[in-house]
Amino acid sequence: MMPPEEESLDGGGDRDGGLVLLQGLKSGSTRKQGCDPFAQTQRSKLQHRRARINQQINKEMRMRAGAENLFRATSNNKVKETVALELSYVNSNLQLLKEELEELNSSMDVYQNDSESISVPMIPLGLKETKELDLLAPLKDFISEHYGEEGILFEKEIKEFMELRQAMRTPSRNEAGLELLMEYYNQLYFLDSRFFPPTKSLGVFFHWYDSLTGVPSHQRALAFEKGSVLFNIGALHTQIGARQDRASLPGLNQAIDAFQKAAGAFNYLKENFSNAPSLDMSAASLNMLVRLMVAQVQECVFEKMTLLRAQHDFLARLQLAQEAARVEDVYSLVHQTMTQAHVKDYVPFSWTTMVHVKSEHFKALSHYFAAIALCDCPVASDAELPEQEKAFIQFHVTMPEGPSLHVLLQDPEERRKLGKAHLKKAIMKHEEAMRIHGLCKILRKMDILQEVLSFAHKRSLSKYSEIDHEEDFFETGDAPDVHPKTHQKPEIKSPNFSQVKVTDIFHRLEAGLKEGDYIILVNGKDCRWSKHAEVVQLLKSTGEEGVEIGVITLQGSEGPKAADKKAAAMSSGSGMLKSNKENSRKSLMNSKSASTLLVWSKKSKRSKKSTYGVPFTAVGDNEAMY
């Protein structure tokens, strides 16, 4: 699928050109099984608390804005003192609400798997909250004014769309919930093409709350709605990934897939939407989220390796050490990103601490598995030695001091000494991870994380005591770091919008071709001088593959003098849209009924020779919508 051109979330910029829209009859909407507004799970209770705090933050911010305006406007010192006292009270309330919200965002244990297996917790995201939206009056008015149809006749469709929007506010934490969000996201493109012309505003504001701070934002641009839903698609993937039982191979594979799709959703949002009004959708925050998801994928890959690799094999142990080093590497990058100026004060402290803890923890594990490979695995035979030498020469960042590689691998005592050096470093890093963990009050409450760190530390101490000899008169040397390497590179999976096929709720509106339109091209053939019957015959002969037509609509007095060339694709079938991933052109299906469907998109950079799709019912010029 070709990506759309960048959409601006503040109402300025270029609208997407070429986003694939979908066709197909639904076998029943996903909204019933994908929505759980009354479910009393720990996760849903958390989300309801988040929604309540968001509303309180919104109320306090309005009070603060009013008080600040009064403070600036008045010259009465007594009034100023009273207002200053009120501002202090409001700011104190806001701080308490934001701290409560941060604690909710740090409640990672609620999203984790409830099996008895012990796994390091993953970081999930809460969903963005939104206000209810009443589209009944504005859409009815637009239908009457723009399409010349009685708006009241489309109340059923408008209410169906509003019900879909209401349902997607509380998606279930499973595939059905994801499909519900995707269904709504896809419907927004139909809505966009029909009701959001570039020359007129519906006067509808979309209200969304920041997922981490609760600060409200609102915009008229439909791109803000689309971007927020896309963010929630990514957030729901993080929750699905966090709940998997990672003690099993199927659970690990599902977690890897979920976090890769979360990374893809956030990356898609970063690349295709701009000028976000909320911090959670800013480029800096999305970049951090993409890196965090990739790191969590890499952690799952390490866990997968521990399940698949033989426990006594020398090369397998080296691979585990390098996988752990790779996890440390990516979490270090995430920690750097989280501590940057534009992100540091925004990301919950528990997140930053968790990432730092994991960085130190996996650094310790890389040294631990290096020590196990050297101390527990048997000395290589002559046949095994060349392969082990080849692997070991690329194992360390710098070559360890001491004997040659050949001697090191075949001398048990030399292997023990280097292994002991690795264990010493592992213990130091375990202790550093535990120290950092202790700095965060919220993480100290997470028993699972505490248990994992404590177990790893005790295991390294036990192994160190086992190989420590009384006759070791010399101080243990310093082991070089393990060279990071992975056998499964994380993949950033962009959203597959075509996986959920939807029917335009408003397909009963005009198909787009209006009286007075001129068909000038059929499959590239010039029809300007063809007879009416000849053009009709060409259109009727179309097959399932579709046919491209060029149409000219004469502009009214409000539009430009020159007519724009427009293209659509027609084919026989169900009256729905068919996607074309190669060129992202839209297809208009020629239904036997009168309700055929046409949608449009526009390119931000187009030449006079370009062919692009626009709504045949559009008024005025066709400049970029956003």
C-alpha positions as CSV (number, residue, x, y, z in Angstrom):
1,M,0.0,0.0,0.0
2,M,1.4,3.4,-1.0
3,P,1.5,5.7,2.1
4,P,-0.6,8.9,2.0
5,E,1.1,12.2,1.8
6,E,1.4,14.1,5.0
7,E,-1.8,15.3,6.7
8,S,-1.7,18.3,8.9
9,L,-3.4,18.1,12.2
10,D,-3.9,21.8,12.6
11,G,-5.9,22.5,9.5
12,G,-3.0,23.6,7.3
13,G,-0.9,21.5,5.0
14,D,-1.5,18.8,2.4
15,R,-4.2,16.2,2.4
16,D,-3.4,12.6,1.7
17,G,-3.1,11.4,-1.9
18,G,-3.6,7.8,-2.5
19,L,-4.8,6.2,0.7
20,V,-6.4,3.0,-0.1
21,L,-10.1,2.9,0.6
22,L,-11.9,-0.4,0.9
23,Q,-14.7,-2.3,-0.7
24,G,-16.8,-5.3,0.3
25,L,-20.0,-6.1,2.1
26,K,-19.5,-6.6,5.9
27,S,-20.7,-9.8,7.3
28,G,-22.0,-7.8,10.3
29,S,-20.3,-4.8,11.9
30,T,-17.4,-5.5,14.3
31,R,-18.7,-2.9,16.7
32,K,-20.8,-5.3,18.8
33,Q,-18.1,-7.8,19.6
34,G,-15.3,-5.2,19.6
35,C,-16.8,-2.8,22.1
36,D,-17.0,-3.3,25.9
37,P,-18.5,-0.1,27.4
38,F,-19.8,-1.9,30.5
39,A,-17.0,-4.5,31.0
40,Q,-15.6,-4.2,34.5
41,T,-12.1,-5.5,33.9
42,Q,-9.2,-3.9,35.7
43,R,-8.1,-2.4,32.4
44,S,-11.5,-0.8,31.7
45,K,-11.7,0.5,35.3
46,L,-8.3,2.1,34.8
47,Q,-9.6,3.7,31.5
48,H,-12.7,5.0,33.2
49,R,-10.6,6.6,35.9
50,R,-8.4,8.1,33.2
51,A,-11.5,9.6,31.5
52,R,-12.7,11.1,34.8
53,I,-9.3,12.6,35.5
54,N,-9.2,14.0,32.0
55,Q,-12.5,15.8,32.5
56,Q,-11.3,17.2,35.9
57,I,-8.1,18.5,34.3
58,N,-10.2,20.1,31.5
59,K,-12.3,21.8,34.1
60,E,-9.3,23.1,36.1
61,M,-7.6,24.4,33.0
62,R,-10.7,26.4,32.0
63,M,-10.8,27.8,35.5
64,R,-7.1,28.7,35.3
65,A,-7.5,30.3,31.9
66,G,-10.4,32.5,33.3
67,A,-8.5,33.4,36.4
68,E,-5.4,34.4,34.4
69,N,-7.5,36.6,32.1
70,L,-9.0,38.3,35.0
71,F,-5.6,38.8,36.7
72,R,-4.3,40.5,33.5
73,A,-7.4,42.6,33.0
74,T,-7.9,44.0,36.5
75,S,-6.0,46.8,38.0
76,N,-7.6,46.4,41.5
77,N,-4.9,45.1,43.8
78,K,-7.4,43.4,46.1
79,V,-8.9,41.5,43.2
80,K,-5.4,40.6,42.0
81,E,-4.6,39.1,45.4
82,T,-7.9,37.1,45.4
83,V,-7.3,35.8,41.9
84,A,-3.6,35.0,42.6
85,L,-4.8,32.9,45.6
86,E,-7.4,31.1,43.3
87,L,-4.7,30.5,40.7
88,S,-2.5,28.9,43.4
89,Y,-5.3,26.6,44.4
90,V,-6.1,25.6,40.8
91,N,-2.5,24.9,40.0
92,S,-2.2,22.8,43.1
93,N,-5.3,20.8,42.0
94,L,-3.9,20.4,38.5
95,Q,-0.6,19.1,39.9
96,L,-2.4,16.5,42.0
97,L,-4.5,15.4,39.0
98,K,-1.5,15.1,36.8
99,E,0.3,13.0,39.4
100,E,-2.7,10.8,39.7
101,L,-2.8,10.4,36.0
102,E,0.9,9.6,35.9
103,E,0.3,6.9,38.4
104,L,-2.5,5.4,36.2
105,N,-0.1,5.5,33.2
106,S,2.4,3.7,35.3
107,S,0.0,0.9,36.2
108,M,1.7,-1.6,33.9
109,D,0.8,-4.6,36.1
110,V,-2.9,-4.3,35.2
111,Y,-2.1,-4.9,31.5
112,Q,0.3,-7.8,32.1
113,N,-0.5,-11.5,31.7
114,D,-2.0,-13.0,34.8
115,S,-0.4,-16.5,34.5
116,E,1.9,-17.8,37.1
117,S,5.0,-17.5,34.9
118,I,7.4,-14.7,35.8
119,S,8.2,-12.3,33.1
120,V,9.6,-8.8,33.1
121,P,6.7,-6.4,32.7
122,M,6.2,-4.5,29.4
123,I,5.1,-0.9,29.0
124,P,1.6,-0.5,27.5
125,L,-0.2,2.8,26.7
126,G,-3.6,3.9,27.8
127,L,-6.0,5.0,25.1
128,K,-6.7,8.6,24.2
129,E,-10.1,9.7,25.5
130,T,-12.5,11.8,23.4
131,K,-15.8,13.6,24.0
132,E,-19.1,12.6,22.5
133,L,-19.8,14.2,19.1
134,D,-23.2,15.2,17.8
135,L,-23.1,15.3,14.0
136,L,-26.8,15.1,13.4
137,A,-27.6,18.7,12.6
138,P,-24.4,19.7,10.7
139,L,-24.5,16.7,8.4
140,K,-28.2,17.0,7.7
141,D,-27.6,20.7,6.8
142,F,-24.7,19.8,4.6
143,I,-26.6,17.1,2.8
144,S,-29.5,19.5,2.1
145,E,-27.2,22.4,1.0
146,H,-24.5,20.5,-0.9
147,Y,-26.2,17.4,-2.3
148,G,-29.7,18.8,-2.7
149,E,-31.2,15.9,-0.8
150,E,-33.5,16.1,2.3
151,G,-31.2,15.8,5.2
152,I,-33.9,14.2,7.4
153,L,-33.9,11.2,5.0
154,F,-30.3,10.4,6.1
155,E,-30.8,10.5,9.9
156,K,-30.4,6.7,10.1
157,E,-27.0,6.8,8.4
158,I,-25.9,9.7,10.6
159,K,-27.0,8.0,13.8
160,E,-25.2,4.8,12.6
161,F,-22.0,6.7,12.2
162,M,-22.4,8.3,15.6
163,E,-23.0,4.9,17.1
164,L,-19.9,3.6,15.5
165,R,-17.9,6.5,16.9
166,Q,-19.3,5.9,20.4
167,A,-18.5,2.2,20.2
168,M,-14.8,2.8,19.2
169,R,-14.3,4.9,22.4
170,T,-14.2,1.6,24.4
171,P,-12.7,-1.1,22.2
172,S,-12.1,-4.5,23.7
173,R,-8.5,-5.6,24.2
174,N,-8.5,-8.2,21.4
175,E,-8.6,-8.5,17.6
176,A,-12.2,-7.5,17.5
177,G,-11.4,-4.2,19.3
178,L,-8.7,-3.5,16.7
179,E,-11.1,-4.2,13.9
180,L,-13.6,-1.8,15.4
181,L,-11.0,1.0,15.5
182,M,-10.0,0.1,11.9
183,E,-13.6,0.1,10.8
184,Y,-14.1,3.6,12.2
185,Y,-10.8,4.8,10.8
186,N,-11.8,3.6,7.3
187,Q,-15.2,5.2,7.5
188,L,-13.5,8.5,8.2
189,Y,-12.1,8.5,4.7
190,F,-15.6,8.1,3.2
191,L,-16.8,10.9,5.6
192,D,-13.9,13.0,4.5
193,S,-14.7,12.8,0.8
194,R,-18.3,13.6,1.3
195,F,-18.6,16.1,4.0
196,F,-15.4,18.0,4.4
197,P,-14.9,20.2,1.3
198,P,-11.9,22.5,1.2
199,T,-14.1,25.6,0.8
200,K,-16.4,25.2,3.8
201,S,-16.2,24.2,7.4
202,L,-18.9,22.1,9.1
203,G,-18.2,23.9,12.3
204,V,-17.6,20.6,14.0
205,F,-14.8,20.3,16.6
206,F,-13.1,17.1,17.5
207,H,-12.1,16.9,21.1
208,W,-9.4,14.5,22.3
209,Y,-7.3,14.3,25.5
210,D,-3.6,13.7,25.6
211,S,-3.0,10.1,26.6
212,L,-0.3,10.8,29.2
213,T,-1.1,14.4,30.5
214,G,-4.9,14.5,30.1
215,V,-4.6,18.0,28.5
216,P,-7.5,18.5,26.1
217,S,-7.1,19.6,22.5
218,H,-9.7,20.3,19.8
219,Q,-9.6,21.0,16.1
220,R,-12.0,21.2,13.2
221,A,-9.7,19.2,10.9
222,L,-10.8,15.6,10.4
223,A,-7.1,14.7,10.3
224,F,-7.0,15.2,14.1
225,E,-9.8,12.6,14.5
226,K,-8.0,10.2,12.1
227,G,-4.6,10.7,13.8
228,S,-6.1,10.2,17.3
229,V,-7.9,6.9,16.2
230,L,-4.6,5.8,14.6
231,F,-2.8,6.5,17.9
232,N,-5.4,4.4,19.7
233,I,-4.8,1.5,17.3
234,G,-1.1,1.6,18.2
235,A,-2.0,1.9,22.0
236,L,-4.4,-1.1,21.8
237,H,-1.6,-3.1,20.1
238,T,0.7,-2.3,23.1
239,Q,-2.0,-3.5,25.5
240,I,-2.5,-6.8,23.6
241,G,1.3,-7.3,23.5
242,A,1.7,-6.7,27.2
243,R,-1.0,-9.3,28.1
244,Q,0.5,-12.2,26.3
245,D,2.0,-15.2,28.2
246,R,5.6,-14.8,27.2
247,A,6.6,-18.1,28.9
248,S,5.3,-19.9,25.8
249,L,6.3,-19.7,22.2
250,P,2.9,-18.8,20.8
251,G,2.6,-16.1,23.4
252,L,6.0,-14.7,22.5
253,N,5.1,-14.7,18.8
254,Q,1.9,-12.9,19.5
255,A,3.7,-10.3,21.7
256,I,6.3,-9.7,19.0
257,D,3.6,-9.2,16.3
258,A,1.6,-6.8,18.6
259,F,4.6,-4.6,19.5
260,Q,5.7,-4.5,15.8
261,K,2.3,-3.4,14.8
262,A,2.2,-0.8,17.5
263,A,5.6,0.5,16.3
264,G,4.1,0.6,12.7
265,A,1.0,2.6,13.8
266,F,3.1,5.2,15.7
267,N,5.6,5.4,12.8
268,Y,2.8,5.8,10.3
269,L,1.3,8.5,12.4
270,K,4.7,10.3,12.6
271,E,5.3,10.1,8.9
272,N,1.9,11.0,7.6
273,F,0.4,13.5,10.0
274,S,1.9,16.9,11.1
275,N,1.3,19.8,13.4
276,A,-0.3,17.7,16.2
277,P,-2.0,19.8,18.9
278,S,-1.2,17.3,21.7
279,L,2.2,16.2,22.9
280,D,1.5,12.5,22.6
281,M,1.2,12.9,18.8
282,S,4.2,15.2,18.4
283,A,7.1,13.9,16.3
284,A,9.4,13.7,19.3
285,S,6.9,11.6,21.4
286,L,6.1,9.3,18.5
287,N,9.7,8.7,17.7
288,M,10.2,7.7,21.4
289,L,7.2,5.4,21.2
290,V,8.5,3.7,18.0
291,R,11.8,3.1,19.7
292,L,10.2,1.8,22.8
293,M,8.1,-0.7,20.9
294,V,11.1,-1.9,18.9
295,A,13.0,-2.4,22.2
296,Q,10.1,-4.5,23.6
297,V,10.1,-6.6,20.4
298,Q,13.8,-7.1,20.9
299,E,13.3,-8.2,24.5
300,C,10.7,-10.7,23.3
301,V,13.1,-12.0,20.7
302,F,15.7,-12.6,23.5
303,E,13.0,-14.5,25.5
304,K,12.2,-16.5,22.4
305,M,15.9,-17.5,22.1
306,T,16.0,-18.7,25.7
307,L,13.1,-21.1,24.9
308,L,14.5,-22.4,21.6
309,R,18.3,-22.7,22.3
310,A,19.8,-25.8,23.9
311,Q,20.9,-24.9,27.4
312,H,24.3,-26.7,27.3
313,D,25.5,-25.6,23.9
314,F,28.5,-23.2,23.8
315,L,27.4,-21.4,20.7
316,A,23.8,-21.1,21.9
317,R,25.1,-19.5,25.1
318,L,27.2,-17.0,23.1
319,Q,24.1,-16.2,21.0
320,L,22.0,-15.6,24.1
321,A,24.7,-13.2,25.5
322,Q,24.8,-11.3,22.2
323,E,20.9,-11.1,22.1
324,A,20.9,-9.7,25.6
325,A,23.5,-7.2,24.6
326,R,21.3,-6.2,21.7
327,V,18.4,-5.7,24.0
328,E,20.6,-3.5,26.3
329,D,21.6,-1.5,23.2
330,V,18.1,-0.7,22.1
331,Y,16.9,0.2,25.6
332,S,19.9,2.5,26.0
333,L,18.7,4.3,22.9
334,V,15.2,4.5,24.2
335,H,16.5,5.9,27.5
336,Q,18.5,8.6,25.6
337,T,15.3,9.5,23.7
338,M,13.2,9.7,26.8
339,T,15.7,12.0,28.6
340,Q,15.8,14.6,25.7
341,A,14.5,18.1,26.4
342,H,11.2,17.8,24.4
343,V,10.3,14.4,26.0
344,K,11.9,14.3,29.5
345,D,9.2,16.3,31.3
346,Y,6.4,14.6,29.5
347,V,7.2,10.9,29.8
348,P,6.2,9.3,33.2
349,F,9.2,8.9,35.5
350,S,8.3,5.2,36.0
351,W,8.7,4.6,32.2
352,T,12.1,6.3,32.1
353,T,13.2,4.4,35.2
354,M,11.8,1.0,33.8
355,V,13.7,1.5,30.5
356,H,16.9,2.4,32.4
357,V,16.5,-0.7,34.7
358,K,16.0,-2.9,31.7
359,S,19.1,-1.5,30.0
360,E,21.3,-2.4,33.0
361,H,19.5,-5.7,33.6
362,F,20.1,-7.0,30.0
363,K,23.7,-5.7,30.2
364,A,24.1,-7.9,33.2
365,L,22.5,-10.9,31.4
366,S,24.9,-10.5,28.5
367,H,27.8,-11.0,30.8
368,Y,26.1,-13.8,32.7
369,F,25.5,-15.8,29.6
370,A,29.0,-15.2,28.4
371,A,30.3,-16.6,31.8
372,I,28.0,-19.6,31.5
373,A,29.2,-20.4,28.0
374,L,32.8,-20.3,29.2
375,C,32.4,-22.1,32.6
376,D,29.6,-24.6,32.1
377,C,30.1,-25.8,28.5
378,P,32.6,-28.5,27.8
379,V,35.9,-27.7,26.0
380,A,35.6,-27.9,22.3
381,S,36.8,-30.9,20.4
382,D,39.2,-30.5,17.4
383,A,36.2,-30.7,15.0
384,E,34.2,-28.0,16.9
385,L,37.1,-25.7,17.6
386,P,37.2,-23.8,14.2
387,E,33.5,-22.9,14.4
388,Q,33.8,-21.8,18.1
389,E,36.9,-19.7,17.2
390,K,35.0,-18.0,14.4
391,A,32.1,-17.2,16.7
392,F,34.2,-16.1,19.6
393,I,36.4,-13.7,17.6
394,Q,33.3,-11.6,16.9
395,F,31.9,-12.0,20.4
396,H,33.6,-9.2,22.3
397,V,33.6,-5.5,21.5
398,T,37.4,-5.7,22.1
399,M,39.5,-8.8,22.5
400,P,40.1,-9.9,26.1
401,E,43.5,-9.7,27.5
402,G,45.5,-12.9,28.1
403,P,46.3,-16.0,26.0
404,S,45.5,-16.5,22.3
405,L,42.0,-17.4,21.3
406,H,43.0,-21.0,20.5
407,V,44.5,-21.5,24.0
408,L,41.6,-19.7,25.7
409,L,39.0,-22.0,24.2
410,Q,40.9,-25.2,25.1
411,D,42.2,-24.3,28.5
412,P,39.6,-24.8,31.2
413,E,41.4,-22.6,33.7
414,E,41.7,-19.6,31.3
415,R,38.0,-20.0,30.5
416,R,37.2,-20.0,34.2
417,K,39.2,-16.8,34.7
418,L,37.4,-14.9,31.8
419,G,34.1,-16.3,32.9
420,K,34.7,-15.0,36.5
421,A,35.5,-11.6,35.1
422,H,32.2,-11.6,33.1
423,L,30.3,-12.7,36.3
424,K,31.9,-9.9,38.3
425,K,30.6,-7.4,35.7
426,A,27.2,-9.1,35.6
427,I,26.9,-8.7,39.4
428,M,27.8,-5.0,39.3
429,K,25.2,-4.4,36.6
430,H,22.5,-6.4,38.4
431,E,23.2,-4.2,41.5
432,E,23.0,-1.1,39.4
433,A,19.6,-2.2,38.0
434,M,18.3,-2.8,41.5
435,R,19.6,0.6,42.7
436,I,17.8,2.4,39.9
437,H,14.7,0.4,40.5
438,G,14.7,1.5,44.1
439,L,14.6,5.2,43.1
440,C,11.1,4.9,41.7
441,K,8.2,4.6,44.2
442,I,5.9,3.2,41.6
443,L,8.3,0.5,40.4
444,R,9.0,-0.6,44.0
445,K,5.4,-1.7,44.2
446,M,5.8,-4.0,41.2
447,D,6.5,-7.3,42.8
448,I,7.2,-9.2,39.5
449,L,9.9,-6.8,38.5
450,Q,11.5,-6.9,41.9
451,E,11.4,-10.7,41.8
452,V,13.0,-10.9,38.4
453,L,15.8,-8.6,39.3
454,S,16.5,-10.3,42.6
455,F,16.5,-13.8,41.0
456,A,19.0,-12.7,38.3
457,H,21.3,-11.1,40.9
458,K,21.2,-14.2,43.2
459,R,21.9,-16.5,40.2
460,S,25.0,-14.6,39.2
461,L,26.2,-14.4,42.8
462,S,25.7,-18.2,43.2
463,K,27.6,-18.9,40.0
464,Y,30.4,-16.6,41.1
465,S,30.8,-18.4,44.4
466,E,30.8,-21.7,42.6
467,I,33.8,-20.8,40.4
468,D,35.7,-18.6,42.8
469,H,38.8,-20.5,44.1
470,E,40.7,-19.7,47.3
471,E,44.0,-19.8,45.4
472,D,43.0,-16.9,43.2
473,F,45.6,-14.5,44.5
474,F,45.3,-12.0,41.7
475,E,42.4,-9.6,41.3
476,T,39.9,-10.6,38.7
477,G,40.4,-8.8,35.4
478,D,37.9,-6.6,33.6
479,A,35.9,-8.4,31.0
480,P,35.2,-6.6,27.7
481,D,31.6,-5.9,26.7
482,V,29.7,-8.3,24.6
483,H,29.2,-7.3,21.0
484,P,25.4,-6.9,20.4
485,K,23.9,-9.1,17.7
486,T,20.4,-10.4,16.9
487,H,19.1,-13.2,14.8
488,Q,15.6,-11.7,14.4
489,K,15.6,-8.0,13.6
490,P,12.4,-6.2,14.6
491,E,10.0,-5.2,11.8
492,I,8.0,-2.1,11.9
493,K,4.6,-3.2,10.5
494,S,2.5,-0.4,9.1
495,P,-1.3,-0.6,9.6
496,N,-3.0,-2.8,7.0
497,F,-6.2,-0.8,6.4
498,S,-7.5,-3.3,3.8
499,Q,-7.8,-6.1,6.4
500,V,-11.1,-4.6,7.6
501,K,-13.5,-4.1,4.7
502,V,-16.2,-1.5,5.2
503,T,-19.2,-0.2,3.2
504,D,-19.6,3.6,3.1
505,I,-22.5,4.3,5.5
506,F,-23.6,7.2,3.3
507,H,-23.5,5.2,0.0
508,R,-27.1,6.2,-0.7
509,L,-25.9,9.8,-1.5
510,E,-25.2,10.6,-5.1
511,A,-22.5,8.5,-6.7
512,G,-20.7,11.7,-7.8
513,L,-21.4,12.0,-11.5
514,K,-23.9,14.9,-11.9
515,E,-25.9,16.2,-14.8
516,G,-23.6,18.4,-16.9
517,D,-20.4,16.4,-16.3
518,Y,-18.5,15.5,-19.4
519,I,-16.8,12.1,-19.9
520,I,-13.7,12.7,-21.9
521,L,-11.6,9.5,-21.4
522,V,-12.5,5.8,-21.1
523,N,-9.4,3.6,-20.5
524,G,-7.2,6.3,-22.0
525,K,-9.4,6.6,-25.2
526,D,-10.4,10.1,-26.1
527,C,-14.2,10.2,-26.0
528,R,-14.7,13.9,-26.5
529,W,-16.2,13.4,-30.0
530,S,-17.7,10.0,-29.5
531,K,-21.5,9.5,-29.6
532,H,-23.4,8.9,-26.4
533,A,-24.3,5.3,-27.4
534,E,-20.6,4.5,-28.0
535,V,-19.6,5.8,-24.6
536,V,-22.4,3.9,-22.9
537,Q,-21.3,0.7,-24.6
538,L,-17.7,1.2,-23.5
539,L,-18.8,1.6,-19.9
540,K,-21.1,-1.4,-20.0
541,S,-18.4,-3.6,-21.4
542,T,-16.2,-3.1,-18.3
543,G,-15.1,-6.2,-16.4
544,E,-14.1,-6.9,-12.9
545,E,-10.7,-5.3,-13.5
546,G,-12.4,-1.8,-13.8
547,V,-12.1,1.0,-16.3
548,E,-10.5,4.4,-15.8
549,I,-12.5,7.4,-16.9
550,G,-11.7,11.1,-17.2
551,V,-14.4,13.6,-16.3
552,I,-14.7,17.3,-16.6
553,T,-17.1,19.3,-14.3
554,L,-17.6,22.9,-15.2
555,Q,-17.0,25.1,-12.2
556,G,-19.5,27.5,-10.9
557,S,-18.9,31.2,-10.3
558,E,-17.1,30.5,-7.0
559,G,-14.6,28.2,-8.5
560,P,-11.7,28.8,-10.9
561,K,-12.4,29.5,-14.5
562,A,-10.6,26.5,-15.8
563,A,-12.1,23.1,-15.4
564,D,-10.2,20.4,-13.5
565,K,-9.5,17.0,-15.0
566,K,-10.7,14.2,-12.8
567,A,-10.4,10.5,-12.9
568,A,-12.2,7.5,-11.4
569,A,-12.3,3.9,-12.1
570,M,-15.5,2.0,-12.8
571,S,-16.3,-1.7,-12.9
572,S,-19.3,-4.0,-12.4
573,G,-20.0,-5.4,-9.0
574,S,-21.4,-4.6,-5.6
575,G,-21.3,-0.9,-5.6
576,M,-18.4,-0.7,-3.2
577,L,-14.8,0.6,-3.5
578,K,-12.0,-1.6,-4.7
579,S,-8.4,-0.8,-3.7
580,N,-5.5,-0.7,-6.0
581,K,-2.3,-1.0,-3.9
582,E,0.1,-0.4,-6.8
583,N,-1.2,3.1,-7.8
584,S,-3.6,3.8,-5.0
585,R,-6.3,5.0,-7.4
586,K,-9.9,4.7,-6.3
587,S,-12.4,2.4,-8.1
588,L,-16.0,3.3,-8.8
589,M,-18.0,0.1,-9.1
590,N,-20.9,0.1,-11.6
591,S,-23.8,-1.3,-9.6
592,K,-27.1,-2.4,-11.1
593,S,-28.8,-0.2,-8.5
594,A,-28.7,3.6,-8.6
595,S,-26.4,3.9,-5.6
596,T,-22.9,3.6,-7.0
597,L,-20.1,5.1,-5.0
598,L,-17.3,7.5,-5.7
599,V,-14.6,8.8,-3.4
600,W,-11.6,11.0,-3.9
601,S,-8.2,11.9,-2.8
602,K,-5.7,14.6,-3.8
603,K,-2.0,14.9,-4.3
604,S,-0.1,17.7,-2.5
605,K,2.3,18.1,-5.5
606,R,0.7,17.7,-8.9
607,S,1.6,18.9,-12.3
608,K,-0.8,19.9,-15.1
609,K,-0.3,16.4,-16.6
610,S,-1.2,14.5,-13.5
611,T,-4.5,12.6,-13.2
612,Y,-6.1,12.6,-9.8
613,G,-9.4,11.7,-8.2
614,V,-11.8,14.3,-6.8
615,P,-15.5,14.2,-5.8
616,F,-17.7,15.0,-8.8
617,T,-20.0,16.6,-6.3
618,A,-17.4,18.9,-4.9
619,V,-17.9,22.7,-5.0
620,G,-15.4,25.5,-5.4
621,D,-11.8,24.8,-6.1
622,N,-9.9,21.6,-5.1
623,E,-7.0,22.9,-3.1
624,A,-5.6,20.8,-0.2
625,M,-8.1,20.2,2.5
626,Y,-5.9,20.4,5.5
